[in-house]
Amino acid sequence: MSEDKKPLAPNKKLELTNKNNLPDIICKAVSLDLYTGFGDISVTSLIDSPKVRMLKKMHKPQQDVSDFLWTTLGSAMHQVLEFAEYDQFEVKALKQAQDILSRHGSDKVADWLGKYIDAKFSDSINNDIIQEKRLSIEVNGWTVSGQFDRFNVAEKLLSDFKMTSAYSYMHKENHVKYVKQLSIYAYMLREHGFEVDLAEIIFLFRDWSQMASKRSKDYPPTQALAMPLELMSHEETEAFIKKRVAIHQEVQESGVLPDCSNNEMWTTADQYKIYKKVKGVLQKRCISGGIHSSYESALSHKSKIQPGTLDELVIKYFPAERKRCSFYCPVKEHCDQYKKYLEMINENN
């Protein structure tokens, strides 16, 4: 069956293609928009690049169904972890119905359903656990909204589930992002009357390898683990939220899109690699210890090596790679910064 004969379920945020001709049911699952955000900006967008946010508003991103398979599996795992909190499946379904009624303004019916659930399933409900709750705060005329995964009222513990790659866990800049994200959720919870003292990320690694865990101390030691986070203070978080809102407001009002930072582009470091030429043929792999962050370092290392009589050592430059731009950004085709980056890569090649 050709691509144009394989209908996709509508998605208001994205234009989805099906270049790999995946089955209809996969397309429909990927197309589901499970997050019902509201307000002027979400927490995830608040801490992200203003340029990416505005390009998404200006251009409906086009991505392929296959790009979202891991995301869909992550959403499914979130659902399983939610259901695991209740002894009975029906409780979660009714809780979801109560939430939908509340969001549609049917507060009286939602309240009645809540009382029914508490009375009918009292043995299955732990009222100390709040899951997948949407909260909002008002900041400088904007509504900032967010949805946390799990909060234990008794333990004052905020938890967030991440089904991700081992590489993402090892990329320490992501940990900084997690602190910002959960600090904002904790701030929102406090503004709604809760006490929050602790936070954690519960990781599930989709590509975990036991062999790799033995080779590197930075690699996650198990397929799932909980990582405690040290949250920003309430005052520090408030100042951070106000600053980020001001930045996004200025960009939206002026229409001037600032370039993404290296952190926002997941930029790797420049590399200088030393290769051996054997009888005029450059080897495919660089020599042992031949990867350096500067030309001077690579040149110094090269000068200390005595190659064979017919060998020659060559230093090759590899510019910093922008992993998010290259592999994960849905609006890169509309980005002038990415186009300039491609031009630079082509010149170096």
Beta strands, then each sheet from edge to edge (+ up, - down):
strand 1: 15-17
strand 2: 41-42
strand 3: 62-64
strand 4: 129-139
strand 5: 142-152
strand 6: 157-164
strand 7: 198-205
strand 8: 224-229
strand 9: 271-278
strand 10: 281-282
strand 11: 291-292
strand 12: 311-318
sheet 1: 1+ 3+
sheet 2: 2+ 5+ 4-
sheet 3: 2+ 5+ 6- 7- 8+
sheet 4: 10+ 9- 11+
sheet 5: 10+ 9- 12+
end
